[in-house]
Amino acid sequence: LFVLGAVSCTLFLAVNGLYSSSDDVIELTPTNFNKEVIQSESLWLVEFYAPWCGHCQRLTPEWKKAATALKGVVKVGAVDADKHQSLGGQYGVRGFPTIKIFGANKNKAEDYQGGRTSDAIVDAALSALRSLVKDRLSGRSGGYSSGKQSRESGGGDKKDVIELTDDSFDKNVINSDDVWMVEFYAPWCGHCKNLEPEWAAAATEVKEQTKGKVKLAAVDATVNQMLASRYGIRGFPTIKIFQKGEDPVDYDGGRTRSDIIARALDLFSDNAPPPELLEITSEDVLKGTCDAHQLCIISVLPHILDTGASGRNSYLDVMLKMAEKYKKKMWGWLWTEAGAQSDLETSLGIGGFGYPAMAAVNARKMKFALLKGSFSEQGINEFLRELSVGRGSTAPVGGGAFPKIHSVEPWDGKDGELPVEDDIDLSDVDLDDWDKDEL
């Protein structure tokens, strides 16, 4: 598995989708993934890729060859996980390309760890297929006949779906800071029964990925008729989205777990707070932030004596606005004062002039891009927008690694003060003679 580490993909290379309808590779999206893969009795090999990823581009011809060789035997698909981040997140994709094998138990995909040649891929597919057939022969199918899991396998377990009633609804939902997706159902409704395992599986996944900040709930509208009347429920199932301070809106997306999860994650990112803006006061702050994010945005601000507190705060405000604007990217945000981390400045090509400055760093690849425009909302927005679509020139971090980071006291929020100099007693110096000598 190529994780986002030393063998991470090239960061800023712009490439269109790697596969087309003429290939034997089946393009997968949040819309068709459940139907094509999860509800299928076939064995699937699925590549999660990003178009800008160099490793993905090199894998493409081998993946196509493998798909053609396995046609009619094993299904081979591909997900643009840069475009469909919710689907990649659903399966824990952290680097590109990630290849997963969806075998008998579609809810427990296995990571493919083999070679990146068509021969190695085909061999692994046939080996997995042989294991699947032997399991079926011995009665350990573990598969799905209709894409719905039994309670024994966990997919139909409604433990993470919150049952709401006329009495509990307002206390739980209306006064909550969390986002709620609420299904209004009728026990006799066939569509509701079809939705139930999808809703239950999505509830568990959403609870985990949003740390409980997006909740999936259900209301039996035939019993809780006050709620049904209050929200104008006329058909089943009806799904509504509740967010604090806003009128409820209808969910009109797909009814598969993938569709539901994707919408929930969008709601989560829309409501998530912006990332924290941290001052680089130690090596732990820098490495902890940059190692945990695909990109870390590092600003070097002018010395406090050059700007004062108000000037510095205006620069920090610009960064905070951009962090809010790009919070869905899940980038890290850092700043330091000019001269405080001079070795870091040098490694990022800033090197002691032109403040304020900004660099976007991929710590796993040890590459960076520099802001060339103005340090303003417009200038930074253009810079980050180019990065977000895979454009922009990059350079390796000087020395191939972050330099030593000095531990410094955090800024106290005040204007700077000039250092106090020792008083010099000039009473014994004949200044007239000194001037003559100099001349």
C-alpha positions as CSV (number, residue, x, y, z in Angstrom):
1,L,0.0,0.0,0.0
2,F,1.3,3.4,-1.0
3,V,0.5,5.5,2.0
4,L,1.1,9.2,2.1
5,G,4.6,8.8,3.4
6,A,8.0,8.6,1.8
7,V,6.4,7.1,-1.3
8,S,3.5,9.5,-1.4
9,C,2.2,10.7,-4.7
10,T,3.4,13.9,-6.4
11,L,1.2,16.6,-4.9
12,F,0.4,19.2,-7.4
13,L,0.3,17.5,-10.8
14,A,-3.0,18.2,-12.6
15,V,-4.4,15.3,-14.5
16,N,-7.9,14.5,-15.6
17,G,-9.7,11.3,-14.7
18,L,-7.5,8.2,-15.4
19,Y,-10.2,6.0,-16.8
20,S,-13.0,6.2,-19.4
21,S,-16.1,4.3,-20.4
22,S,-14.1,2.5,-23.1
23,D,-11.9,0.8,-20.5
24,D,-12.8,-2.5,-18.8
25,V,-12.3,-0.7,-15.5
26,I,-15.7,0.2,-14.1
27,E,-15.8,3.7,-12.8
28,L,-17.4,3.8,-9.3
29,T,-19.0,6.8,-7.5
30,P,-21.1,7.3,-4.3
31,T,-24.2,6.9,-6.5
32,N,-23.4,3.5,-8.0
33,F,-21.0,2.0,-5.5
34,N,-23.6,0.2,-3.3
35,K,-25.5,-1.3,-6.3
36,E,-22.4,-2.3,-8.2
37,V,-20.1,-3.5,-5.4
38,I,-21.9,-4.0,-2.1
39,Q,-25.0,-5.7,-3.5
40,S,-22.9,-7.8,-6.0
41,E,-22.1,-11.4,-5.5
42,S,-19.0,-11.0,-7.6
43,L,-15.5,-10.5,-6.3
44,W,-14.3,-6.9,-6.8
45,L,-10.9,-5.3,-6.9
46,V,-11.3,-1.5,-6.4
47,E,-8.6,1.1,-6.8
48,F,-9.0,4.4,-4.9
49,Y,-6.9,7.0,-6.7
50,A,-6.3,10.7,-7.2
51,P,-5.8,12.0,-10.8
52,W,-2.7,14.0,-9.7
53,C,-1.0,11.1,-8.1
54,G,2.1,9.9,-9.9
55,H,1.9,6.4,-8.5
56,C,-1.7,6.2,-9.7
57,Q,-0.8,7.3,-13.2
58,R,1.9,4.6,-13.4
59,L,-0.6,2.0,-12.2
60,T,-3.3,3.0,-14.7
61,P,-2.1,0.9,-17.7
62,E,-1.4,-2.1,-15.5
63,W,-4.8,-1.8,-13.9
64,K,-6.5,-1.6,-17.3
65,K,-4.6,-4.7,-18.5
66,A,-5.7,-6.6,-15.4
67,A,-9.3,-5.5,-15.9
68,T,-9.3,-6.8,-19.4
69,A,-7.7,-10.1,-18.4
70,L,-10.2,-10.6,-15.6
71,K,-13.3,-9.6,-17.6
72,G,-16.2,-11.9,-16.8
73,V,-14.2,-13.5,-13.9
74,V,-13.5,-10.7,-11.4
75,K,-14.9,-7.2,-11.4
76,V,-12.3,-4.4,-11.5
77,G,-13.3,-0.9,-10.6
78,A,-11.8,2.5,-9.7
79,V,-12.9,5.4,-7.5
80,D,-11.6,9.0,-8.0
81,A,-11.2,9.4,-4.2
82,D,-10.0,13.0,-4.7
83,K,-13.3,13.9,-6.3
84,H,-15.4,11.5,-4.1
85,Q,-13.7,12.1,-0.7
86,S,-16.6,10.8,1.2
87,L,-16.4,7.4,-0.4
88,G,-12.7,7.2,0.2
89,G,-13.2,8.2,3.8
90,Q,-15.8,5.6,4.2
91,Y,-13.2,2.9,3.5
92,G,-10.4,4.5,5.4
93,V,-8.4,5.6,2.4
94,R,-5.4,7.6,3.6
95,G,-3.1,7.4,0.6
96,F,-3.1,6.8,-3.2
97,P,-3.4,4.4,-4.8
98,T,-5.2,2.2,-2.3
99,I,-6.5,-1.1,-3.6
100,K,-9.2,-3.1,-1.7
101,I,-10.6,-6.5,-2.4
102,F,-14.3,-6.9,-1.8
103,G,-14.9,-10.6,-1.4
104,A,-17.5,-12.7,0.4
105,N,-18.2,-10.2,3.1
106,K,-18.5,-6.9,1.3
107,N,-18.6,-5.0,4.6
108,K,-15.0,-6.1,5.4
109,A,-12.9,-5.3,2.4
110,E,-9.3,-6.4,2.5
111,D,-6.3,-4.3,1.6
112,Y,-4.3,-5.5,-1.4
113,Q,-0.6,-5.4,-0.5
114,G,0.9,-7.0,-3.7
115,G,2.8,-5.7,-6.6
116,R,1.6,-3.0,-9.0
117,T,2.0,-5.1,-12.2
118,S,-0.9,-6.6,-14.1
119,D,0.5,-10.1,-13.5
120,A,0.6,-9.5,-9.7
121,I,-2.9,-8.0,-9.7
122,V,-4.4,-10.9,-11.7
123,D,-2.6,-13.5,-9.5
124,A,-4.0,-11.9,-6.3
125,A,-7.5,-11.7,-7.8
126,L,-7.5,-15.4,-8.8
127,S,-6.2,-16.3,-5.3
128,A,-8.9,-14.4,-3.6
129,L,-11.5,-15.9,-6.0
130,R,-10.2,-19.4,-5.2
131,S,-10.6,-18.7,-1.4
132,L,-14.1,-17.3,-2.0
133,V,-15.2,-20.4,-3.9
134,K,-13.7,-22.8,-1.3
135,D,-15.5,-20.9,1.5
136,R,-18.8,-21.3,-0.4
137,L,-18.1,-25.0,-0.9
138,S,-17.6,-25.4,2.8
139,G,-20.7,-23.4,3.6
140,R,-18.8,-20.3,4.9
141,S,-20.2,-18.0,2.3
142,G,-20.4,-14.8,4.4
143,G,-21.7,-13.1,1.4
144,Y,-24.9,-11.3,0.4
145,S,-27.8,-12.4,-1.7
146,S,-29.3,-9.0,-2.0
147,G,-26.7,-6.6,-0.6
148,K,-28.5,-6.5,2.8
149,Q,-26.7,-7.8,5.9
150,S,-28.2,-10.0,8.5
151,R,-28.3,-8.9,12.1
152,E,-25.7,-11.5,12.8
153,S,-23.2,-9.7,10.5
154,G,-23.9,-6.4,12.1
155,G,-25.3,-4.5,9.1
156,G,-28.9,-4.7,10.3
157,D,-28.0,-3.8,13.9
158,K,-29.9,-0.6,14.7
159,K,-28.0,0.1,17.8
160,D,-26.7,3.4,16.4
161,V,-30.1,4.6,15.1
162,I,-31.7,6.7,17.7
163,E,-35.4,6.1,18.2
164,L,-37.3,9.3,18.7
165,T,-40.9,9.9,20.0
166,D,-43.3,12.8,20.4
167,D,-42.0,13.2,23.9
168,S,-38.2,13.0,23.3
169,F,-37.9,14.7,20.0
170,D,-37.5,18.4,21.0
171,K,-35.2,17.6,23.9
172,N,-32.9,15.6,21.7
173,V,-33.1,17.3,18.3
174,I,-34.4,20.9,18.4
175,N,-32.1,22.0,21.3
176,S,-29.0,20.1,20.0
177,D,-25.8,21.5,18.6
178,D,-25.4,18.4,16.5
179,V,-26.8,17.7,13.0
180,W,-29.7,15.2,12.9
181,M,-30.9,13.1,9.9
182,V,-34.3,11.8,10.9
183,E,-36.2,9.1,9.1
184,F,-40.0,9.1,9.5
185,Y,-41.3,5.6,8.7
186,A,-44.2,3.2,8.9
187,P,-43.7,-0.4,10.0
188,W,-45.8,-1.7,7.1
189,C,-44.0,0.3,4.5
190,G,-42.0,-1.8,2.0
191,H,-39.6,1.0,1.0
192,C,-39.0,1.6,4.7
193,K,-38.0,-2.0,5.2
194,N,-35.6,-1.8,2.3
195,L,-34.1,1.3,3.7
196,E,-33.7,-0.1,7.3
197,P,-30.4,-2.0,6.9
198,E,-28.9,0.9,4.8
199,W,-29.9,3.4,7.4
200,A,-28.6,1.2,10.3
201,A,-25.2,0.6,8.6
202,A,-24.9,4.3,7.7
203,A,-25.7,5.3,11.3
204,T,-22.8,3.3,12.6
205,E,-20.3,4.6,10.0
206,V,-21.5,8.2,10.4
207,K,-21.3,8.0,14.2
208,E,-17.7,6.9,14.0
209,Q,-16.5,9.3,11.3
210,T,-18.1,12.4,12.8
211,K,-17.5,11.5,16.4
212,G,-21.2,11.6,17.0
213,K,-21.7,15.1,15.6
214,V,-24.1,13.9,13.0
215,K,-26.8,11.6,14.3
216,L,-29.2,9.3,12.4
217,A,-32.5,8.8,14.0
218,A,-35.9,7.2,13.2
219,V,-39.5,8.1,14.1
220,D,-42.4,5.6,13.8
221,A,-44.8,8.1,12.3
222,T,-47.8,5.8,12.8
223,V,-47.3,6.0,16.6
224,N,-45.9,9.5,16.9
225,Q,-48.6,11.3,15.0
226,M,-47.9,14.7,16.5
227,L,-44.5,14.8,14.9
228,A,-45.8,13.5,11.6
229,S,-48.4,16.2,11.6
230,R,-46.0,18.9,12.7
231,Y,-43.6,18.2,9.9
232,G,-46.2,17.4,7.2
233,I,-45.2,13.8,6.7
234,R,-47.3,12.5,3.8
235,G,-45.3,9.5,2.5
236,F,-42.9,6.9,3.8
237,P,-40.0,7.0,4.3
238,T,-39.5,10.7,4.6
239,I,-36.0,11.9,5.7
240,K,-35.5,15.4,7.1
241,I,-32.3,17.2,8.1
242,F,-32.3,19.2,11.3
243,Q,-29.7,21.8,12.2
244,K,-29.7,24.2,15.1
245,G,-31.3,27.6,14.3
246,E,-32.5,26.5,10.8
247,D,-35.7,25.1,9.4
248,P,-35.6,21.4,8.7
249,V,-35.0,20.5,5.0
250,D,-35.9,17.4,3.1
251,Y,-33.2,14.9,2.3
252,D,-33.7,14.0,-1.4
253,G,-30.5,12.0,-2.0
254,G,-30.1,8.3,-2.7
255,R,-31.2,5.6,-0.3
256,T,-28.0,3.5,-0.2
257,R,-25.7,3.6,2.8
258,S,-23.0,5.2,0.6
259,D,-25.4,8.0,-0.4
260,I,-26.5,8.6,3.2
261,I,-22.9,8.6,4.5
262,A,-21.8,11.0,1.8
263,R,-24.5,13.5,2.7
264,A,-23.8,13.1,6.4
265,L,-20.1,13.8,5.9
266,D,-20.9,16.9,3.8
267,L,-23.2,18.1,6.6
268,F,-20.4,17.4,9.1
269,S,-17.8,19.3,7.2
270,D,-20.1,22.2,6.6
271,N,-20.7,22.5,10.4
272,A,-17.2,21.7,11.5
273,P,-15.2,24.5,13.2
274,P,-12.2,25.8,11.2
275,P,-8.9,24.3,12.0
276,E,-6.8,25.8,14.8
277,L,-4.1,28.3,13.8
278,L,-1.0,27.5,15.8
279,E,2.2,29.4,16.4
280,I,5.4,27.3,15.8
281,T,6.8,27.3,19.3
282,S,8.4,23.9,19.2
283,E,9.3,21.0,17.0
284,D,6.3,19.1,18.3
285,V,3.9,21.8,17.1
286,L,5.4,21.7,13.6
287,K,5.7,18.0,13.1
288,G,2.5,17.2,14.9
289,T,0.5,19.4,12.6
290,C,2.3,18.7,9.3
291,D,2.4,14.9,9.9
292,A,-1.3,14.8,10.6
293,H,-2.5,16.6,7.5
294,Q,-2.0,16.3,3.8
295,L,-0.9,19.9,3.6
296,C,0.2,22.3,6.2
297,I,0.0,26.0,5.4
298,I,2.9,27.9,7.1
299,S,3.1,31.7,7.3
300,V,6.1,33.7,8.3
301,L,4.9,37.1,9.6
302,P,7.0,40.2,10.0
303,H,8.7,40.9,13.3
304,I,6.4,42.3,16.0
305,L,8.5,45.5,16.0
306,D,7.6,46.0,12.4
307,T,3.9,45.6,12.7
308,G,2.8,45.9,16.3
309,A,0.0,43.8,17.7
310,S,-2.7,45.3,15.4
311,G,-0.7,44.6,12.3
312,R,0.0,41.1,13.3
313,N,-3.6,40.4,14.2
314,S,-4.7,41.6,10.8
315,Y,-2.4,39.0,9.2
316,L,-3.7,36.3,11.5
317,D,-7.3,37.3,10.7
318,V,-6.6,36.8,7.0
319,M,-5.2,33.3,7.8
320,L,-8.2,32.4,10.0
321,K,-10.6,33.4,7.2
322,M,-8.8,31.3,4.7
323,A,-8.7,28.4,7.2
324,E,-12.5,28.7,7.5
325,K,-12.9,28.8,3.7
326,Y,-10.8,25.7,3.1
327,K,-11.8,23.8,6.3
328,K,-13.1,20.9,4.2
329,K,-9.6,20.2,2.9
330,M,-8.6,19.3,6.5
331,W,-5.2,21.2,6.2
332,G,-3.0,22.3,9.1
333,W,-2.4,26.0,9.7
334,L,0.8,27.4,11.3
335,W,2.6,30.7,11.7
336,T,5.9,32.0,13.0
337,E,7.7,35.3,13.4
338,A,10.4,36.3,10.9
339,G,13.7,35.2,12.3
340,A,12.3,33.0,15.0
341,Q,12.8,29.9,12.8
342,S,15.4,31.0,10.3
343,D,16.5,27.5,9.3
344,L,12.9,26.7,8.5
345,E,12.6,29.8,6.4
346,T,15.7,28.9,4.5
347,S,14.4,25.3,3.8
348,L,11.2,26.8,2.4
349,G,13.0,29.3,0.1
350,I,11.8,32.3,2.2
351,G,15.2,33.0,3.7
352,G,15.2,36.3,5.5
353,F,13.2,38.7,3.2
354,G,9.8,39.4,1.8
355,Y,7.5,39.2,4.8
356,P,4.8,38.2,5.2
357,A,5.4,34.9,3.3
358,M,3.4,31.7,3.0
359,A,4.3,28.1,2.0
360,A,2.1,25.0,1.5
361,V,4.1,21.9,2.6
362,N,3.5,18.3,1.9
363,A,5.5,16.9,4.8
364,R,5.2,13.3,3.6
365,K,6.7,14.1,0.2
366,M,8.8,16.9,1.6
367,K,7.8,19.3,-1.2
368,F,6.4,22.8,-0.9
369,A,4.8,25.6,-2.9
370,L,5.3,29.3,-2.2
371,L,2.7,32.0,-2.3
372,K,3.8,34.3,-5.2
373,G,0.9,36.8,-4.9
374,S,-0.1,39.2,-2.2
375,F,-0.6,38.1,1.4
376,S,-4.3,39.0,1.3
377,E,-7.6,37.2,1.2
378,Q,-7.7,37.4,-2.6
379,G,-4.0,36.5,-3.1
380,I,-4.0,33.6,-0.7
381,N,-7.4,32.3,-2.0
382,E,-6.0,32.2,-5.5
383,F,-2.9,30.4,-4.3
384,L,-4.9,27.8,-2.3
385,R,-7.4,27.3,-5.1
386,E,-4.6,26.4,-7.5
387,L,-3.3,23.9,-5.0
388,S,-6.7,22.4,-4.4
389,V,-7.1,21.6,-8.1
390,G,-3.6,20.2,-8.4
391,R,-1.8,23.1,-10.0
392,G,1.2,25.1,-8.9
393,S,5.0,24.7,-9.0
394,T,6.7,22.9,-6.2
395,A,10.3,22.4,-4.9
396,P,11.8,20.0,-2.5
397,V,12.2,21.1,1.1
398,G,15.8,22.1,1.6
399,G,17.8,19.2,3.0
400,G,14.9,16.8,2.4
401,A,13.6,17.2,5.9
402,F,12.4,19.8,8.3
403,P,15.4,21.5,10.0
404,K,15.8,21.9,13.7
405,I,13.0,23.9,15.2
406,H,13.8,26.2,18.1
407,S,11.6,26.3,21.2
408,V,10.3,29.9,21.6
409,E,7.9,31.6,23.9
410,P,4.5,32.1,22.4
411,W,3.5,35.6,21.4
412,D,1.8,37.3,24.3
413,G,-0.5,39.3,22.1
414,K,1.2,42.6,22.9
415,D,3.2,45.2,20.9
416,G,6.9,44.4,20.9
417,E,9.5,46.2,23.0
418,L,13.0,47.2,22.0
419,P,15.6,45.4,24.1
420,V,16.9,47.5,27.0
421,E,20.5,48.6,26.4
422,D,23.0,49.3,29.1
423,D,23.7,53.0,29.8
424,I,27.0,54.2,28.6
425,D,28.9,56.8,30.7
426,L,30.4,59.3,28.2
427,S,31.5,61.8,30.8
428,D,35.2,61.0,30.5
429,V,35.2,61.0,26.7
430,D,36.5,64.1,24.8
431,L,34.0,64.1,21.9
432,D,35.8,67.0,20.2
433,D,39.0,65.0,20.0
434,W,37.1,61.9,18.8
435,D,35.5,63.8,16.0
436,K,38.9,65.2,14.9
437,D,40.4,61.7,14.9
438,E,37.6,60.3,12.8
439,L,38.0,63.0,10.2
